C-alpha cells in the first residue's frame, strides 16, 4: 500500500472513533479551548495589578506629634498621611493605635501597615542623622509573600518621596536665606574693615604700651628696693621710739622737778631778804665799829693795839659790807635766774608731758612688723606683676601683629558677593531625574507575561490533546506500515487539535486581550510551529515511556518555565537553570514570542524559529523510532478518555 494511503487509513480509523463517540468531539472542542482558557485566566489575573491596588487593604497609623522648627510648627506625619490618602495608591484604613494595626496584619485582614511614630517630625525635619526619621512598614511575609514584596517596594518609594519633599522644603529655606546672605556679607566686610583698622591702631598703640609696661617694671623694681630700705628704717625707728617711750621721765619726776624749781626760786627770794637784813646789820656794825674806833683814838685809855685792831676790824667790816653788797647783787641775779629757771622748768615739764603723749601716740600708730612684711610682699608681687605685664604686653604686641595680618588675610579672602543658587527649590531637591529609554515597550503587566504564558498554554494543550487518543495503539492492518506513516497517521488528529488551540490563542491575544502584536504573520507562524513542536515532544515521550511520558511532559514544562527567563532573568534562577536554558525548546519559543509581540531582540526571529523547527524534526524522528506500537482490531479501539 502506498505511504500516503497508509497514513490516510490510520487517520480514517482515528476519525471513525470520534464519529462513533460524539462525546469525544465535545471533549476535543473543550481540549482545544483549554490553552485559551488557561492563558486568559492567568493573564487577566496579572493584567494590570496597579489599577486594582486600591482594593488592597493597608493600615495607616499616624502618631506624629509634630515639631516646632525655626519658629514654625511642622507635622510631617500628617502631611505624609494626607498625601497617601490623596494618591489612593492602596486602600488605606486609619487606625488610632499601633497594636490594632499590627494585629490586623497578623490576622491577614491587612496586607501591611504603615506606622508613623510620634517623634517622626522631630527626627526627620532637622536631618541631624541619616535615617533618623523612621517610617515603620509592618507586614507578614508568611501570610502573603507578594504583599510583603509590595510593602518593601512601597517603603522604598515612600522614603524617596518623603526625602524629596523634605529636601525641597530645606532648599526653599536655603534660597530664602541666600537672599539675605548678600547683605550679611556686605555687613561682614564692613565689620572686617573696621576690625582691620582697629587692629592696625591696636598694633600701633601696643608699642607705647610695651615701653610703658617696661618702664613700670623698672619703676616697680626701684619701688621694691626703696620699700625694702623704708621697711628697714621704719623698723629701726619703731625700735628707737619704743625705747624712748619706755625710758621717758614719769609725770611724778616732772612734778618733783617743777616743785624743786619753784622751791629754789622761793628760797632765793628768802635768801635775798636775809642778805638785805645781813647788809643792814653789817652797815650798823661798821658804823658802830667806826664810832668805837674813833672813840678809841680819842681816848687815851684805849691802848694803841686796840685802836689798831679796831682799824683792822673796821676794815674787815667794811670789806664784809662790800662783800655783802656784792653777794646781795649776786643774790639778786641768782634770784632772777631761779625765777627764770622755775619758769623754764615749768615750760619744760609741760613740753616733756606733751612730748611723752606724742611719743606714745607715735608708738601706738607705728605699723606692726607683719604689716611691713605684707608691704614687702606686696611690692614683690607688684614687681612680679609689672614684669609679667611687660612680658604680656610684648606677647600682646605680637598677637596684635598676627591679628592684623589675619584680618588682612580674611579681608582679602572674603568674596565680593554671595551668589544666590540658581534654580528652584524643587529643582535643587530633585535635580537628577533618571530617564529610562525602553526598547520594545510592553503596555502592561499582563502583556509582559504573555510570551511566557502562551507557550505554557500551548504545551498544556498539547499534553491534554495527547490524552484524547491512545498514542501507542494502532489497528492490526497497520502492523506492516512504515514507521513514518504510522506516526503521521496517529498524530494528525491531535495535530489538528493543537492547531485549533493555536488559532483560538491568536484570537484571544489579538481580539480578546487586545495585546498589540508587532509582527502578526510571524506570530501566527510561531504559534503554529510551537504547537506542532510541543505535540511532537509529548508524542515522543509518550511513545518512549507510555502514559508516564505524558506525566513527564508536565514536569518538563515546569523545568522549562523556570529556565526560560520568563518570570525572572534566568541568571537569577541559579547556575543549573541558566546552564540548561539554551538547550530547552521553551526558551526559544519564549524568545520568538517576544520578537513577534514586541519586536524584541532587534527582531532577529530566524534563529529561534530555526531551533524550533529542528526541535520539531528531532521530536518526530524520536517518535518514529522510540517505543513499540500495540496492534488491536478496529472494533477494540475505544476512546482514551472515559466520559
Secondary structure as UniProt FT lines:
FT   HELIX           3..20
FT   HELIX           22..45
FT   HELIX           49..55
FT   STRAND          57..62
FT   STRAND          67..69
FT   TURN            70..71
FT   STRAND          72..74
FT   HELIX           76..87
FT   STRAND          91..95
FT   HELIX           98..107
FT   STRAND          112..116
FT   TURN            118..119
FT   HELIX           120..124
FT   TURN            125..126
FT   TURN            130..131
FT   STRAND          135..139
FT   TURN            141..143
FT   HELIX           145..247
FT   HELIX           251..298
FT   HELIX           304..365
FT   HELIX           369..413
FT   HELIX           425..429
FT   HELIX           445..467
FT   TURN            471..472
FT   STRAND          473..475
FT   HELIX           476..480
FT   HELIX           483..507
FT   HELIX           508..512
FT   HELIX           520..545
FT   HELIX           547..563
FT   TURN            564..565
FT   HELIX           570..572
FT   HELIX           575..580
FT   HELIX           581..583
FT   HELIX           585..598
FT   HELIX           601..603
FT   HELIX           606..625
FT   STRAND          630..632
FT   HELIX           634..636
//
